[in-house]
Amino acid sequence: MVIDKLPHTEGDWEVVQKPTLIKTGLKVKKCTICGEVLEEKVIPANTTLLYIIISSGVAVLVIIALGIITYKRKH
């Protein structure tokens, strides 16, 4: 006797690994019956925030350098 396999029942996306500033994350879609992973998607790293942080740091360094140059010229 052969029993036919039932079709998978697709669940919602589940984040398995959250992305960081420099590493990608991963989300999966599993079957709600057997738990088999049906689909995987990479979540891009949050590089926009990293660029904002770096840009802000550079801007602060430039302002400090200009302040030091201005102070030395006056004294």
Buried (B, 14 or more C-beta within 10 A) or exposed (E): EEEEEEEBEEBEEEEEEEBEEEEBBBBBBBBEEEEEEEEEEEBEBBEEEEEEEEEEEEEEEEEEEEEEEEEEEEE
